[in-house]
Amino acid sequence: MRNVWIICRKELGSYFVSPIAYLLLTMFAVIFGFFFWNMLGIFVVEGMEMQMRGQVYPMNINEQVIRPLLMNAGVIGLFFIPMITMRLFAEEKRTGTIELLATSPIRDLEIIIGKWLAALLLYCCLLLFTALNFAFLFRYGNPDWKPLAMGYLGLLLQAGALLAIGTFISTLTKNQIIAGAATFGVELLLWVIGWVGEYETSGWARGFSYMSITSHFESFGRGVLDSKDAVFYIAAIFLGLFLTARSMESLRWRS
Amino acid sequence: MISVKELTKRYAGIIAVNQISFDVAKGQIVGFLGPNGAGKTTTMRMLTCFLPPSAGTATVAGFDILEQPIEVKKRIGYLPETPPIYPEMETAEYLKFVGKLKGLSGAELRKRIDYVCERCAVGDVKTKLLGKLSKGYRQRVGLAQAIIHNPEVLFLDEPTAGLDPKQINETRDLIKGLAGDHTIVLSTHILPEVEQTCEQVIIINQGKLVATDSVRNLQSRARGAESVLVEVAGRNGSLEVPAVQRKLEQVSGVGRVVCKQQVDSRALFEIESQKGRMARGDLARAVVESGWDLNELRPAAMSLEEIFLQLTKSESAATETAKKESE
């Protein structure tokens, strides 16, 4: 556990002494802020129109603003996660520092978990910016905090799974760009793979839509903790980290 | 301290290291010598538990590299060919990170950082980014990271590669200073380095062990017989070379005398003899009693370079004849 923390601290340090972390934070804040501003604008205009027409449909800020925004945060994250994970192992392999880690009295799994945890903590920092936006809603309105909290849990689990996949892909190459592009491709595929379920109902299509990384987020977005979806994400995290460990081991046999 | 038994590493199609066996005693500096691509780095990587061997095994500091890699890793320091540094870290920060990785903490860690900074002369760049350091400093930081946890065994892969002559000398002195406390295995393809720093040499070529012995034994072994160089000068500005040659040949135990060069009244002779049968005092007396000056008398040591070429050449010649025979 101590070793995991040593690796994690070092990785966080590398993120924050280089421009990577600040670039990602800025871009994420700007893009999410833009989404927030738009969504809120639509909500306000809709509210005014209803008042003018004299209709009294119940309006719900949780349903109409927070939930779609959380979904969007997940999708924006999809674009940012490859940029977080691509350097994790690829860079160590290119510069040869992997030899230092591999000849130190520390287990492969401790290295892997430390690195993955650092990536997850950086992602948490990104999510803090979304919380900043939501804070305004709490200041001027009174949304329900429980679905929001559940949404964040879902986002973290989803990111954990995607980061684990990215970590695995980063062990496969020395080239950061290849690692990043491959991760992005795989994650994009996992996002859209569920679409087949919308017109096909046979077994393979159900299997495909089960693999979709975004469809499992819906329950969290609604504020419901569905154990089926939580298990999916946790299993994906374990699978990603397991593959990383195997890949690191094979690296030694092959290279 | 290190005991290697038939260590082998096969990659797809090629054998990088072929059944190497050797032992290294505690506190020794061992030169691991071979041309580029001989398998030096691969062997080091196996001994540091970075690569698993395809066959055979080894014990380092009393632990098996396959059975207890973590115990081995606790007791070794390793400087790979390119120092494993993170360019975005500062020197002291980096040493702290490595120290923690190796299991140090608290006051002991701080003490060791100060110690290795002083020992490797990197104290003046403690707060500099590693990426901005010169090659010489990076190499020394690499060495500092290898000794930070005071390991029993040190593996240094070409520690002087890419340094300027002054830095090379400093690094060699540093390595020599580390011997005694540590057992050091040092790989190189630069021969004078081995002659200057190492007590024992392990020569490998094309993945095979060619020779393992002390530097001195290796030199005499390659020659077979003992030979000395004698420089003789005439007293009154002239010297009759044949006369000197005849006189020297009469000394008991002397086999063959060859005049290697003659400048004015001075001449250099190489005298071969059977091992242990020639007394150098007899030679000196013979020269002086005949009225000549004895300017110099020294053993004609063969340079390691010659030994190395001889050994690796005979090896490849042997394989070639074997090939021809099989054809």
Interface residues (C-beta under 8 A of the other chain):
Chain A: N3 I6 K10 G13 S14 V17 S18 T95 G96 T97 I98 E99 L100 L101 A102 T103 S104 P105 I106 R107 R252 W253 S255
Chain B: R45 T48 C49 F50 L51 P52 I70 E71 K73 K74 I76 Y78 P80 E81 T82 P84 I85 Y86 P87 E88 M89 E93 F97 V98 K100 L101 K102 G103 Q145
